[in-house]
């Protein structure tokens, strides 16, 4: 009796891509290739992977802190609003700055309060306003527990990309390249089926929430479905799913952008998700510590 790559990935809670790598490296005893299809013994055991031991320990720590945080809920409406507002300022600043926005953290705060910053581009102001509207929509989706879908992704992008009227909420129709990246986004005609498969894989994944969102984020950015705003949209989607799963949102800092970019390359060059997993886990652990100390 044998399993397919897909069946094995679901059983072991890891990606199909990782299963193929393990097969080709001979790390699954009894697995053999028949044409283009791998046959894996149904009683095969998942190979140990030392790369992820430290991450697994951190994920367990985060789960324990999540339980502690849940025991202190519910927060008052005022507490929730205060935490959300403080997070939104920093999240908007960092997510936009990663993509080249020139507003400082303080200037971002002022724009969110309705002020205009002299000698700063209109585009930068519109990006702040668009990110705020998109984040507020994400919060509403969390409260209503709306499942992620291509329609939802396009709606978030539409709100986010307030400075480019014709490109809002529509998949790109031209090929693109990401300067400096080791991966080339898919051709336009493949975006729709790739997005469908991405959402199916995410829904079927049995991995820890942090692990599967690290994978989802990289794969989403790899597809690069929109002409602009993919990074900001992707980070909003990550927080949408974190909050729906009962986790606090995370804010990838502008100062960590090099580590963030390297995590993408590590995945594409070595099929190694640990870079993004570590980054997400570190931020999530710090966010739990901050909330627990506060409460």
C-alpha angles and dihedrals in degrees: 000000000000139000130219124237090258094049092048092049091053092046095049098036096235133111125280087235090058091049091054090050092050090049094049091048091052094242095131109070113225096016115132138172121245107190103309094335125092118219113207123189110250091228094049115131124229108257116243113252115202092190091075103042095098091045092050090053091049092048089053090050091050092050090053091049090048089058090050091050092048090054089061094053147138099062120200119264089251093052092049092049093048093050091046094050093049091048093047093056094052095039092050092047096047098041092049093042091055087060095048105271109155100207116114123229091261092047090049089054091051093049090050086055091054102263129130123230114223117237093010119118120263087230091064091051092049091049090056093048092046093049091050092052092046092049092049088052090050090053089053091050089053092051090050092041092229114182116243113255140157088263091055092046091053092047092052090049091048092057093042099051098060093146096060109054098180096049099047116123096350129109115246119263098201133065116258139192127211108224112238094005123128092218131068117218118240123269115267095254090059097052097087097049092040091053090048090052092045092055092045092050091048092050093048096045116116093191124118112281092249093049096048093045091050087054093043092051094052093045092048092051089046091057088046092195098184132059089234139000097046095131095048092044091048093052091049090052091051090054092044090059095040092054093045087054091053097258124125116250120262130224117211105212124233087229089061095051094112092054088046093053092046090055089062093050092047090056096046096043101037104017085240116146095179095097094062092036091055092047094049092043093050093050092045092049091050091047091053091048091051094050094044091050090048093051 
